[in-house]
């Protein structure tokens, strides 16, 4: 439903041109930043088989140790997420996002010093603490620029960075591992060092180029800036009328905890899959690190396409929960099929469906989450959903690691990950049927109430 005040300032075509301009100015930079963040987060999955000697552990417990270390990232993430997002709101997105990126890049570089499980566990925890606030901070930041009806598509485009990280990072990580012996360094050290440098450099770019909000955007003419600020202000008034705005409301809102449960299950399946995908593909294909990196790209490419399609359709229909549920069911089917198929080509195709479904939930999910709260509660609520939900990133890799060590196979683990997506899909549809999130987009107030 179009905003009457906004219509007096800009026509429909002009509004679309403004949003297109904002997208082209902001999303590519944020997209690239998220690619780097995601690569630094999951590249330990490629280094796994090469870390056994520096970690000094028996191969029989490698899966458990690796799963624990991979998951400890999310403990640090959990503890510092909400404070970090509140700091972003106080100090501004430009300074705070730059700070996050520079610090996590430096921590990621320190993985070249890993020796023994204690240092591995500590650095994974510190990496999570350093990166805390980046993803929810960007989600919050995008609400400063985009009206609610544009958010699923925009947030899907940003979250697509996580998918692009798999496409770009898989062959790069595999190639870096083959630098083994150069300057007497093992390949895994080159992997951690080289992939950490872009985070520091991009942090400096953000510090110089990223405006804190529309009022600081020199590239927006006054008329366009007025329309955007008026539109967002009107939506904020609507949200404040029916939603919570104080920080403590984020912790008492049933909607926030329902969304947190959904996001937890999304991450159990997603990270349980991603941290182990290189190992699973290698077992299925019995190929070299380089070829595994290429095969590993396939699920990410498919997931990227699916995310954009689902995000656009969710915005066009103004519907969130049903799109989340359908995508989750597709993912559950993929995980189940991957567990029972013997043919490696069909199994990889099933894994591709599983990953595409899992990733396709993100655009509608974060558009829904960003609309549930406003004001300070939005900063705290988005961070709370992301921090607790991301504990699924600890549980997923841990479950897969333990099950793989106990059974010598990832089949049972695939059933568990599929079960997580099935439960999540049923819960999302349940919310839709009960009407708890039926009004996903703000409804403008009548003119006389403004």
ChimeraX attribute file (.defattr): number of C-alpha atoms within 10 A of each C-alpha:
attribute: neighborCount
match mode: 1-to-1
recipient: residues
	/A:1	8
	/A:2	10
	/A:3	16
	/A:4	13
	/A:5	14
	/A:6	20
	/A:7	14
	/A:8	9
	/A:9	16
	/A:10	17
	/A:11	11
	/A:12	12
	/A:13	8
	/A:14	13
	/A:15	17
	/A:16	12
	/A:17	13
	/A:18	19
	/A:19	17
	/A:20	11
	/A:21	13
	/A:22	17
	/A:23	17
	/A:24	11
	/A:25	14
	/A:26	16
	/A:27	17
	/A:28	14
	/A:29	18
	/A:30	21
	/A:31	20
	/A:32	20
	/A:33	22
	/A:34	25
	/A:35	25
	/A:36	26
	/A:37	24
	/A:38	18
	/A:39	26
	/A:40	27
	/A:41	21
	/A:42	20
	/A:43	24
	/A:44	23
	/A:45	20
	/A:46	25
	/A:47	20
	/A:48	20
	/A:49	15
	/A:50	16
	/A:51	21
	/A:52	18
	/A:53	12
	/A:54	13
	/A:55	18
	/A:56	12
	/A:57	14
	/A:58	11
	/A:59	13
	/A:60	12
	/A:61	16
	/A:62	21
	/A:63	24
	/A:64	21
	/A:65	23
	/A:66	27
	/A:67	26
	/A:68	22
	/A:69	24
	/A:70	31
	/A:71	27
	/A:72	27
	/A:73	27
	/A:74	29
	/A:75	22
	/A:76	23
	/A:77	27
	/A:78	23
	/A:79	16
	/A:80	19
	/A:81	31
	/A:82	25
	/A:83	15
	/A:84	26
	/A:85	30
	/A:86	20
	/A:87	16
	/A:88	23
	/A:89	18
	/A:90	10
	/A:91	13
	/A:92	15
	/A:93	24
	/A:94	21
	/A:95	18
	/A:96	23
	/A:97	26
	/A:98	22
	/A:99	19
	/A:100	20
	/A:101	27
	/A:102	21
	/A:103	18
	/A:104	25
	/A:105	27
	/A:106	17
	/A:107	20
	/A:108	23
	/A:109	20
	/A:110	17
	/A:111	21
	/A:112	15
	/A:113	13
	/A:114	17
	/A:115	14
	/A:116	15
	/A:117	18
	/A:118	11
	/A:119	16
	/A:120	22
	/A:121	19
	/A:122	15
	/A:123	23
	/A:124	26
	/A:125	20
	/A:126	21
	/A:127	25
	/A:128	25
	/A:129	25
	/A:130	26
	/A:131	28
	/A:132	30
	/A:133	29
	/A:134	26
	/A:135	22
	/A:136	25
	/A:137	24
	/A:138	20
	/A:139	23
	/A:140	24
	/A:141	19
	/A:142	21
	/A:143	21
	/A:144	16
	/A:145	20
	/A:146	19
	/A:147	20
	/A:148	20
	/A:149	19
	/A:150	20
	/A:151	27
	/A:152	31
	/A:153	23
	/A:154	23
	/A:155	26
	/A:156	27
	/A:157	22
	/A:158	26
	/A:159	26
	/A:160	27
	/A:161	25
	/A:162	26
	/A:163	27
	/A:164	23
	/A:165	25
	/A:166	27
	/A:167	22
	/A:168	18
	/A:169	26
	/A:170	26
	/A:171	20
	/A:172	19
	/A:173	27
	/A:174	24
	/A:175	17
	/A:176	22
	/A:177	22
	/A:178	16
	/A:179	17
	/A:180	16
	/A:181	11
	/A:182	10
	/A:183	7
	/A:184	8
	/A:185	12
	/A:186	17
	/A:187	20
	/A:188	25
	/A:189	22
	/A:190	22
	/A:191	27
	/A:192	26
	/A:193	19
	/A:194	13
	/A:195	21
	/A:196	25
	/A:197	17
	/A:198	19
	/A:199	27
	/A:200	19
	/A:201	14
	/A:202	20
	/A:203	23
	/A:204	18
	/A:205	14
	/A:206	21
	/A:207	16
	/A:208	12
	/A:209	11
	/A:210	19
	/A:211	17
	/A:212	18
	/A:213	16
	/A:214	17
	/A:215	13
	/A:216	11
	/A:217	15
	/A:218	10
	/A:219	12
	/A:220	16
	/A:221	10
	/A:222	12
	/A:223	10
	/A:224	20
	/A:225	18
	/A:226	16
	/A:227	19
	/A:228	25
	/A:229	19
	/A:230	16
	/A:231	22
	/A:232	18
	/A:233	14
	/A:234	21
	/A:235	22
	/A:236	20
	/A:237	16
	/A:238	17
	/A:239	21
	/A:240	15
	/A:241	12
	/A:242	12
	/A:243	18
	/A:244	20
	/A:245	22
	/A:246	18
	/A:247	18
	/A:248	13
	/A:249	18
	/A:250	26
	/A:251	16
	/A:252	12
	/A:253	16
	/A:254	12
	/A:255	18
	/A:256	21
	/A:257	18
	/A:258	16
	/A:259	23
	/A:260	22
	/A:261	17
	/A:262	23
	/A:263	24
	/A:264	26
	/A:265	27
	/A:266	27
	/A:267	27
	/A:268	27
	/A:269	30
	/A:270	24
	/A:271	24
	/A:272	28
	/A:273	24
	/A:274	22
	/A:275	26
	/A:276	23
	/A:277	20
	/A:278	22
	/A:279	20
	/A:280	20
	/A:281	20
	/A:282	17
	/A:283	14
	/A:284	16
	/A:285	16
	/A:286	13
	/A:287	13
	/A:288	10
	/A:289	20
	/A:290	18
	/A:291	16
	/A:292	24
	/A:293	26
	/A:294	17
	/A:295	20
	/A:296	25
	/A:297	21
	/A:298	16
	/A:299	22
	/A:300	25
	/A:301	17
	/A:302	18
	/A:303	25
	/A:304	24
	/A:305	14
	/A:306	22
	/A:307	28
	/A:308	21
	/A:309	15
	/A:310	25
	/A:311	27
	/A:312	20
	/A:313	16
	/A:314	25
	/A:315	22
	/A:316	13
	/A:317	10
	/A:318	17
	/A:319	22
	/A:320	29
	/A:321	25
	/A:322	21
	/A:323	23
	/A:324	28
	/A:325	25
	/A:326	19
	/A:327	26
	/A:328	31
	/A:329	21
	/A:330	22
	/A:331	33
	/A:332	32
	/A:333	20
	/A:334	26
	/A:335	28
	/A:336	23
	/A:337	22
	/A:338	26
	/A:339	20
	/A:340	14
	/A:341	14
	/A:342	11
	/A:343	12
	/A:344	15
	/A:345	12
	/A:346	13
	/A:347	21
	/A:348	24
	/A:349	18
	/A:350	25
	/A:351	28
	/A:352	24
	/A:353	24
	/A:354	32
	/A:355	29
	/A:356	26
	/A:357	29
	/A:358	29
	/A:359	28
	/A:360	29
	/A:361	30
	/A:362	24
	/A:363	30
	/A:364	29
	/A:365	23
	/A:366	25
	/A:367	28
	/A:368	22
	/A:369	22
	/A:370	22
	/A:371	22
	/A:372	27
	/A:373	28
	/A:374	28
	/A:375	17
	/A:376	18
	/A:377	23
	/A:378	26
	/A:379	29
	/A:380	29
	/A:381	35
	/A:382	30
	/A:383	29
	/A:384	26
	/A:385	27
	/A:386	26
	/A:387	27
	/A:388	22
	/A:389	24
	/A:390	26
	/A:391	23
	/A:392	24
	/A:393	29
	/A:394	24
	/A:395	24
	/A:396	32
	/A:397	30
	/A:398	25
	/A:399	21
	/A:400	29
	/A:401	27
	/A:402	21
	/A:403	20
	/A:404	20
	/A:405	17
	/A:406	14
	/A:407	11
	/A:408	11
	/A:409	16
	/A:410	22
	/A:411	19
	/A:412	17
	/A:413	25
	/A:414	26
	/A:415	19
	/A:416	23
	/A:417	27
	/A:418	28
	/A:419	20
	/A:420	23
	/A:421	30
	/A:422	22
	/A:423	16
	/A:424	23
	/A:425	27
	/A:426	17
	/A:427	19
	/A:428	24
	/A:429	17
	/A:430	15
	/A:431	17
	/A:432	18
	/A:433	13
	/A:434	9
	/A:435	11
	/A:436	14
	/A:437	19
	/A:438	15
	/A:439	15
	/A:440	21
	/A:441	23
	/A:442	19
	/A:443	14
	/A:444	19
	/A:445	15
	/A:446	9
	/A:447	9
	/A:448	5
	/A:449	6
	/A:450	10
